[in-house]
Amino acid sequence: MEKINRRTFLRRTGLSAAAFAVGAYGKAEADIIDAAPDGVAKDGSSATVADMGARYEALLADNGRALVNPMMGWTMHFYSNVLMNYGSKLAPSDTLDDFPGLSTVYLRVPWAFVEPEEGKFVWELLDTPAQRWIEKGKYVAFRISAMESWLYHATPKWVFDAGAKGYDVEGHYIEPDYDDAIFLEKVENFVKAFAARYDNNPNVVFVDVGHFGMWGEGHTVMTTPKHGHAWGVETQKRHIDIYLRHFRSTQLCISDDFAGHDNRAARFEITDYAFSKGVTLRDDSILVQPYPNSWYHSELAQQFWPTMPVILEHEHYGGSVERGSWDKDLLLKSVEDYHASFMSIHWWPRVLLEENRDVIEKINRRMGYRLCVDSVVWPKSVSRGEKFTIKCLMRNVGVAPCYQGGYLCFTLKDDKGGIVSTLVADTFDVKALEVAAPGKAKSVVVEQEFSVAPRYADKAGVFFRACAAGEYDLYVSVGKRDGTPLYELPYYGTDGHRRYKVGKITITE
C-alpha cells in the first residue's frame, strides 16, 4: 500500500485542496486504499479512498454524466400543438433513452382535441405518451390551449354554440372572448376535470396556464390588430385564478409573454401576481430572433428562480436555424442567465441531439441542480451502539436550487446488498446549498453524530436490535428524511437505487 501526502493525493485524484477542508481529523500522510484516477475505482465507484489512521477519507469525482432528477431536465415536445410534432415518428417503445438528461414528456394540445363534446374527454390522447415515460421513471407536463393559428376551433365549437363570444380572424381561426362569462364557465369546468385527473400526481412536474392567448402563450399580438379586441391584466389574473382553484399541489406556470412578448423589465404587474401565487415562469421562446434579441426576459426570471423552477423553450430548431437565430453558445448562456431548471426539445429529437450534442452535454452539467458530495470522512471501525461522526463536504454545481430539498443518508449494506443500517443526516437540507457561476459553488461541511443499533439499558436488561458484527459497504445518497433516495448523483458505483458506494466500515460487538 502506497503512502503519500495530501497534496499528492489531491493531485492524483484531480480535485482541489478545498475538497480536503473536511479532513480536519487527518494526518500528513495517507495510504491509498482504492484510487479512481480516471473516475472509476476498482470497486466500480467514483471514490478514491485514503487510510487516515483511525478513519477513512474518500474523494468522489464528478463523472460528468447527465442526471435525471425531479423538477429539472430536458422536456420533449411530444405534441407541439400539432399532433405530428414531434413524437409521431417514435415507436411506442421509444422513450428517447439515448437523449441525455431527458426527464419529461411535454404534451401541448388544443382544448378541442381533449374535450370534443362537453363533458366527454379524450384522456387517451394524453395518457398514452405520458405512460410511456412514466413507466421509465420519468415525468409529464401539460398545456391545453384555447387558441391556435392553424386550427379554426381550438376552443371547442360547442363552447361557441352555447353562446360564448368569439372573433373570426380572416376565416382562419376564431379567438374566444377571454372575458366572456360562458367561455370562463366552460374553461373552469374543463380545468376542474383536468385537475381531478392530474393534480397531486407525483408524475406531473408542471402545468401551463394555457387558456389565454395564441398557442396558450398569454398574448394576442397577432390577432388584436386584426379584430380590434384586447384584454388586460385583470383578464389574465382570472385565468390564473381558475387554474389555482383546481391545481392545488402541482407547479403551475405562465408564459413570459403574459407580460408582452418583447417588453424588457425586471417586474410586471402580471408576473408579480403570478409569483405571489406560487406560479412560475416559462419563456416561449428563446432564439426566435438573432442576437441581440435572442431573448427578452432573463431579467424577469430573477424574481422566480430562487424559489421556483424556471422553464425555457427554444424556438422550433429548424426555423431558428433557417433564420440564423440558432447559436449554441447562446443556448448555454440562456441556461445561465435564466437559472433554468428545464429546457425544451423543440424539434425532431434525434436531429437536435446529433447536431447539438456538444452543447447538450455542457448544459447537462449546469441545468437545474447538481448535488456533489465531494468528500466523506468516517471511522474505520465502530462498536455496535457506539456514537461516531461522519463528516462530508457538499456543493450544488448547477444553476438552480434543489427546490424539493432533501437530506444526506449513509447506508451500510452487506455483501448481498442487504441494508444493515440507515443513517440520515437530517440537520441539513440540501435546498440550502447556494448556486453560483461555473466553478464558483461554495462548499458546505455537513457533520452529524450517529450510532448503529444503539443500546437501551433498563433494570430489566439491555436491549438493541439485531445487527451482526462485520465489514460492510458504505453508501451515500440524498433523499427523504426517512432515508429513501430521491436524487441521482454524478457518480459511479450505484446500488441501483440511487445510493453510491464510498468505501468500507467495520461494525464490532
Number of C-alpha atoms within 10 A of each C-alpha: 9 7 14 14 12 19 13 13 22 17 12 14 19 15 16 12 12 14 20 22 15 22 22 9 14 18 12 9 17 22 18 19 16 20 22 21 15 12 20 20 17 11 15 15 23 29 32 27 27 24 21 21 15 11 17 25 29 27 27 27 25 20 15 13 16 23 23 21 22 22 23 27 27 27 24 27 25 29 24 21 23 14 17 11 15 19 22 12 12 13 9 11 8 12 20 15 11 10 19 18 24 27 28 33 29 28 25 24 26 27 23 23 19 19 17 17 14 14 11 10 17 14 13 10 15 19 13 11 19 23 16 18 22 18 10 11 13 21 28 27 23 23 24 27 26 25 28 23 17 12 15 17 23 27 29 21 16 16 23 16 9 11 12 20 18 17 17 14 16 10 8 12 20 24 26 24 18 24 18 14 13 17 21 20 14 19 21 18 15 20 21 17 15 18 20 13 11 18 21 15 13 12 20 22 23 24 25 24 26 27 29 28 24 20 25 27 26 24 22 22 14 12 21 15 10 12 13 8 12 14 15 11 14 12 15 24 15 15 20 24 16 19 24 20 12 18 20 12 14 20 21 24 25 28 25 27 24 21 22 17 20 12 12 15 12 14 15 16 12 19 26 15 15 21 18 10 13 15 25 26 28 25 24 23 21 23 28 21 16 16 13 9 12 20 21 19 25 20 13 20 25 16 17 21 21 17 17 24 28 26 30 27 20 22 22 19 19 14 14 18 15 9 12 13 21 24 17 14 9 18 19 17 13 21 25 21 15 25 29 29 27 24 28 23 27 23 22 20 20 14 12 16 18 11 10 13 15 11 16 22 16 14 24 25 22 23 28 33 29 26 22 20 28 22 25 27 26 23 19 18 17 18 16 21 19 15 12 15 12 17 20 25 23 22 22 27 26 29 27 30 26 30 20 15 18 24 22 25 23 22 21 25 21 14 9 6 11 10 13 17 17 18 20 24 22 17 12 18 19 24 18 15 22 19 22 16 11 12 8 11 17 15 21 19 15 20 17 15 12 18 17 21 18 15 14 11 10 8 5 6 7 9 12 13 12 9 15 12 13 12 17 21 18 21 22 22 26 28 22 19 18 12 20 18 19 19 22 21 24 20 26 23 18 19 12 7 12 20 26 27 26 29 25 18 20 17 19 15 11
